[in-house]
Amino acid sequence: MDVIILKALESIRCGFLDVFFSIFTLLGEEMVIAGIIAVIYICFSKEFGERAIVTVLSASCVTTGIKSAVQRPRPFVSGAVDKADNFLTEGLDEYMSFPSGHATASSGFFAALSIRFRKAYVIAPAAVLTVLVALSRLYLGVHYPSDVLAGLVVGIGMAFLWALIYKGFYNARLYVYLALAVLTLIFLFIPKTQTESMFQISAIALATSVGLIIEDRFIRFENTDKWVKRVVRLALMALLAAIPYLLLSLLPEGNWFKFLQYFVTIFIAITGTPFLIKLFRI
């Protein structure tokens, strides 16, 4: 069934659909979702931004751990279909197919959004966008339907799990997230799961968990409804992330150096930005 569905989508490829589905696969990029969440957290709603951070990154930790352990070849590697000729399909790890990271991140974010607001005008477009992101991965030939289905299960399941944690264990929520982040370190010492993606997501999860705890206990910045302040906050966060990332890109190649680069970059951005917002009343 996996291959039948992929071949059916491959048979309808055309210029218009290539562009159409590329837009939605770009929307589902984990870094794009992370960027959207960061903007929400710093500029619009700290409360929902925090929940989205822990939901999406927790789900991504689970998916990346499974990916690294299973290392399923992508459809175009196994010869099921040809991948679409698209810059978004270049440079992919050929053996990290199951589950789909795009399906995980997008479904986790949009499910968290739907659970938070519980309005038809939020849930309907969120569901449509989630499905289109998932379909885009099949259309481009970079995932099997079962990869996408597994990603959806992880993302949506994690959104509901965090909704329960926020409702019943609010004061412990960030420590639960920290515990999950710490658990990802185990995968960094198992030969089969020592993938670049695993090192990256582990570093990001650890940095955000520690940063969110520091912010919650010692900084506690507030939301703003002033657009000038929102723009300044966004520029400040971008600057605080860009400087350490670029400086640490000079480090030697290697997974542990990449881990350090991501950890320091995210930690400075997620703690430094709120600190300066509070300090200068931005």
Beta strands, then each sheet from edge to edge (+ up, - down):
end
